[in-house]
Amino acid sequence: MLFRSCAGGIVFYQDQVLLLKNEKDEWVMPKGVIRQGNDPRAVALSRVREEAGVQAEIVMSAGETCYEFFSVTRRQPVCNRIQWFVMESAQGACTPAEPFVQAGFFGHDEALQLITYTQDRSLLAVSWEKYREIQRKM
């Protein structure tokens, strides 16, 4: 099995969250593999920028998720461990980059309905509460 460390962002703009739709019709949040000992925070910010064209700032850590799948191209199982960061953007505009076919900021309830994977849905729900708590303190 191939083990990969990844980093990603849960990006908020006002009361909305960034989601990307991939070529498999899955709604996900931006993330990518951490290569050559790069900083997870830098990787997460760069994936948000590269995949959705969004400039964001990290607000706090959001925790980790892990999932396994079989890679047809690598012909072996892969385990991705993703470090997530809650982020904030000053802009609500985004542009998907390949392989994503759509990107947008969606309201909390709509985003929870759109997200394909249960663990991503749970991560968003918890991150939303953390983010709202920080906003209330400001």
C-alpha positions, -999 to +999 in steps of 0.1 A: +000+000+000+012+035-008+009+059+021+006+096+013+006+127+035-017+155+022-029+189+033-061+208+025-082+237+032-118+244+044-122+278+030-148+302+042-159+335+026-184+352+049-211+325+055-201+303+027-176+275+021-156+266-010-163+233-028-149+218-059-166+193-083-142+168-098-145+148-131-161+120-111-190+143-101-177+144-065-179+175-044-148+179-024-126+205-007-091+215-021-062+193-010-030+178-023+000+156-016+028+170+006+060+165-014+097+166-004+091+177+032+072+208+023+052+226+050+016+213+053+003+248+057+021+260+026+008+230+006-028+236+018-027+273+008-011+265-026-037+238-034-065+263-026-049+288-049-041+264-077-073+243-077-098+272-072-079+304-079-086+316-043-063+335-020-068+325+016-053+328+050-051+300+076-072+307+107-065+274+126-059+237+123-091+216+116-078+181+123-071+151+101-090+126+079-078+094+063-091+074+035-081+045+013-087+037-023-074+015-051-054+035-077-059+021-112-029+040-126-006+029-098-022-006-096-021-006-058-041+006-028-034+041-016-039+056+019-042+094+021-038+111+055-049+147+052-041+176+075-069+201+072-068+239+079-097+263+084-091+292+061-107+325+053-108+343+020-115+380+014-130+371-021-160+351-031-149+345-067-132+313-077-122+295-109-117+257-111-085+243-126-083+209-142-093+183-133-121+202-115-152+211-136-169+234-112-160+255-081-181+278-059-188+292-025-219+276-010-240+283+021-234+260+050-266+239+046-262+236+008-225+226+011-233+199+037-258+184+012-234+187-018-203+172-002-198+136-014-180+120+015-193+116+050-161+123+067-157+155+047-192+165+057-184+159+094-152+178+091-170+208+076-197+207+103-171+208+131-149+234+113-180+256+107-187+257+144-151+265+152-150+292+126-183+308+138-170+308+174-139+327+163-160+352+143-182+358+174-151+367+195-138+392+169 
